[in-house]
């Protein structure tokens, strides 16, 4: 069955063949994309928890104040921007 879908996605440069092939590729990549997103969220959560434990010297070394670090650490795990 997958061969039929793959062959059908190669049909012409226009029409439904490309659409099905593109959709098929997205569906194949979707689980990995979701896993990558969850790993990214987990890493952000861990990084923000680590920020709350930095010493004054460490904060000074990276050029941030305690207030700036606490603001960043308080963001949601899905929030991308610092």
N, C-alpha and C positions, 0 to 999 in steps of 0.2 A: 504494500500500500504506500509506503513512504517513497518508493521509486516512482510510482505514478504521480505523486504530488510533486516530487522534484522535477520530473520530466515535464509536467504541465507548467511549472514555473518558468521553464526555459522557452516557452512558446512565444515567439515574436517579441518586438520591442514595445508593443502597445497591447492593451486589452487586459483581460482578467489574469492571464498567466503571471505577469509581474506582480500584480496585487497579491495573488495567492502565495507566491514565492516570498515576498516581503513579509507577509503576515506569518508564514511558516517560520521564517528566520527569527522574527520577534518572539514568537511563542517558544522557540528553542532556547533563546537567550534569557527569557523572562525569569526563570528560577535563579540563574546565576546573578542577574541584575538585582533581584530582591535580596539574595544572600549578601551580595556586596554592600547593599544599602544598610542591612542590619549590622554587618561588621563595622561599617563606618559609624553608625549611630553608637554602637558599643564603645568604640575607640574614643569618640567625642565625650561620652559619659565618663569614661575612665580618666581622660585628660583633664576634664573639668573638676573631677573629684581630687585629682592630684594637685591642681592649682590651689585648692583650699589649704593644703598642707605645706606650702612653700614658706621658707623662713624669710625674714626681712632681708637678709643678705642675698638670697636667691631672687627675690622680687627686684631688688636694686640691680642685680646683674642683668635681668632681662628688661629693665626699664619700665616696670609697671608698679603702680601703687596697690595697696591692699584693696582699696575701693574698686579699682579697675579689674583686679583679679576676681573679686567677689561678684562683680557684675557679669563677667564672662562665665564664671562657674555656675551662676544661677540660671543660665540659659537652658532651654530644653535640649535634649539629645539630638533632635532633628534640626535645630537651628545651626546653620552652617557658618554664619558670619560671627566674627569675634567682636 
